[in-house]
């Protein structure tokens, strides 16, 4: 499914499948730049995709990439803040 085919996506399952193919690896790399830890980065990215699944498809698919990176960054920063408190 190409980037132009995103308009054909109608379900959360299709949206997450598309997002996983396109963005999983880049998001893990992005989270790694913040967290400096592969396992925590994978956890943050997994949580990002869980949150994506719960979103309204029509609201998210127009700005999917920026939504994913924003949620991923915010989750990674949450992890750092939580660690700092402990």
C-alpha atoms as one frame of an Amber mdcrd trajectory, in Angstrom:
protein
   0.000   0.000   0.000   1.547   3.289  -1.053   1.232   6.653   0.609  -1.498
   7.692  -1.849  -3.499   4.588  -0.890  -4.000   5.873   2.642  -7.329   7.327
   1.522  -8.488   3.737   0.882  -8.033   2.878   4.582 -11.318   2.569   6.453
 -10.643   0.505   9.572  -8.314   0.730  12.545  -6.840  -2.649  11.574  -5.911
  -1.375   8.101  -4.526   1.867   9.508  -2.298   0.120  12.049  -1.118  -2.418
   9.457  -0.166   0.402   7.084   1.519   2.389   9.862   3.505  -0.639  11.052
   4.881  -1.274   7.570   5.765   2.350   6.932   6.826   3.710  10.296   7.715
   1.024  12.851  11.479   0.996  12.200  11.839   4.776  11.842   9.844   5.306
  15.044  12.058   2.891  16.970  15.087   4.832  15.733  13.451   8.100  16.742
  12.621   6.792  20.220  16.208   5.531  20.522  17.507   9.080  20.053  15.464
  10.103  23.091  15.749   7.041  25.332  19.132   5.550  24.331  17.699   2.075
  25.030  16.339  -0.351  22.432  13.896  -2.265  24.629  12.337   0.862  26.108
  12.146   2.339  22.610  10.322  -0.729  21.329   7.902  -0.519  24.263   7.191
   3.147  23.519   6.579   2.400  19.834   4.317  -0.528  20.718   2.312   1.761
  22.992   2.133   4.325  20.179   0.547   1.751  17.868  -1.888   0.642  20.587
  -2.974   4.262  20.947  -3.291   4.544  17.164  -5.610   1.538  17.101  -7.931
   3.315  19.558  -8.139   6.515  17.481 -10.820   7.540  15.000  -9.402   6.479
  11.613 -10.782   9.485   9.747  -9.277  11.961  12.215  -5.793  10.430  12.187
  -5.095   9.192   8.667  -4.694  12.669   7.146  -1.768  13.462   9.437  -0.670
   9.943  10.303   3.095  10.494  10.254   3.050  13.606  12.427   0.528  11.977
  14.802   2.776   8.918  15.218   5.939  10.937  15.829   4.188  13.270  18.272
   2.712  10.420  20.321   6.013   8.516  20.223   7.959  11.560  21.431   5.472
  12.278  24.196   5.518   8.659  25.411   9.329   8.590  25.368   9.460  11.797
  27.388   6.924  10.313  29.829   9.264   7.345  30.318  12.189   9.666  31.035
  10.150  11.731  33.487   8.973   8.612  35.291  12.553   7.347  35.595  13.720
  10.689  36.907  11.134  10.537  39.704  12.307   7.078  40.757
